[in-house]
Amino acid sequence: MGLAPGTRQKGSISYRDAGNEIGVFSCYGAVITDVNYTAQAALWATVLSTADALTLGARVKDVYNDTTTYATTQPTNGAAREIKLLIQYQIDSGANAGARWTTTLPTLDTTLVSYVINVNAKDVVDPSVGAALLAFIAAFEAFAIDPAGSGEPVSIVGLKVVGRSN
């Protein structure tokens, strides 16, 4: 039995890295219905394209209303599933205001982000710099709802680069 309208539905994107390993990004969007299909499909397509623009990996699969798999070759551009953008997001208003979650976007292209200048936090990403990052933030916030199932919209409150390269 599927989820009722107004609750959440998981979306995910899998990326292959240069080591032939798979990393996965996921978040929740509104359940696809006959009424909202076109709008939700467009929002998801924007999340896909903006996530791809921030990564070095090759997209191998995405899942939201359906599952799409892609024939890919192993990247040779240094893509690493371990280098991720940690996305911290929360509900801003309503009964559940302040509730927070995290997700990660693997194979991050670190040349596309700028860091906050802070001696104690060298991994904190400036959310106001970079066209690719700004486009992803806008797409994520337009699509994502809270994972707890209230259906409330969320906003990104923090970004960090996590993982390390050799």
ChimeraX attribute file (.defattr): number of C-alpha atoms within 10 A of each C-alpha:
attribute: neighborCount
match mode: 1-to-1
recipient: residues
	/A:1	3
	/A:2	6
	/A:3	12
	/A:4	12
	/A:5	13
	/A:6	15
	/A:7	19
	/A:8	23
	/A:9	22
	/A:10	16
	/A:11	22
	/A:12	16
	/A:13	24
	/A:14	22
	/A:15	26
	/A:16	25
	/A:17	26
	/A:18	19
	/A:19	13
	/A:20	17
	/A:21	15
	/A:22	19
	/A:23	22
	/A:24	20
	/A:25	19
	/A:26	18
	/A:27	21
	/A:28	21
	/A:29	27
	/A:30	26
	/A:31	20
	/A:32	21
	/A:33	13
	/A:34	6
	/A:35	8
	/A:36	12
	/A:37	14
	/A:38	12
	/A:39	12
	/A:40	20
	/A:41	15
	/A:42	12
	/A:43	18
	/A:44	24
	/A:45	14
	/A:46	19
	/A:47	24
	/A:48	19
	/A:49	14
	/A:50	21
	/A:51	23
	/A:52	21
	/A:53	18
	/A:54	23
	/A:55	25
	/A:56	24
	/A:57	31
	/A:58	22
	/A:59	23
	/A:60	18
	/A:61	17
	/A:62	21
	/A:63	15
	/A:64	21
	/A:65	16
	/A:66	7
	/A:67	11
	/A:68	11
	/A:69	12
	/A:70	10
	/A:71	8
	/A:72	13
	/A:73	14
	/A:74	14
	/A:75	16
	/A:76	12
	/A:77	11
	/A:78	14
	/A:79	25
	/A:80	27
	/A:81	27
	/A:82	20
	/A:83	22
	/A:84	24
	/A:85	26
	/A:86	22
	/A:87	19
	/A:88	16
	/A:89	24
	/A:90	22
	/A:91	22
	/A:92	17
	/A:93	12
	/A:94	8
	/A:95	10
	/A:96	14
	/A:97	12
	/A:98	13
	/A:99	15
	/A:100	17
	/A:101	17
	/A:102	16
	/A:103	15
	/A:104	22
	/A:105	25
	/A:106	31
	/A:107	29
	/A:108	26
	/A:109	20
	/A:110	16
	/A:111	8
	/A:112	14
	/A:113	24
	/A:114	16
	/A:115	17
	/A:116	16
	/A:117	12
	/A:118	9
	/A:119	7
	/A:120	7
	/A:121	11
	/A:122	12
	/A:123	19
	/A:124	20
	/A:125	22
	/A:126	16
	/A:127	18
	/A:128	12
	/A:129	14
	/A:130	13
	/A:131	14
	/A:132	17
	/A:133	21
	/A:134	15
	/A:135	17
	/A:136	20
	/A:137	20
	/A:138	15
	/A:139	20
	/A:140	26
	/A:141	16
	/A:142	18
	/A:143	24
	/A:144	27
	/A:145	26
	/A:146	24
	/A:147	22
	/A:148	13
	/A:149	15
	/A:150	14
	/A:151	20
	/A:152	23
	/A:153	19
	/A:154	24
	/A:155	19
	/A:156	20
	/A:157	15
	/A:158	15
	/A:159	20
	/A:160	21
	/A:161	22
	/A:162	17
	/A:163	15
	/A:164	10
	/A:165	10
	/A:166	2
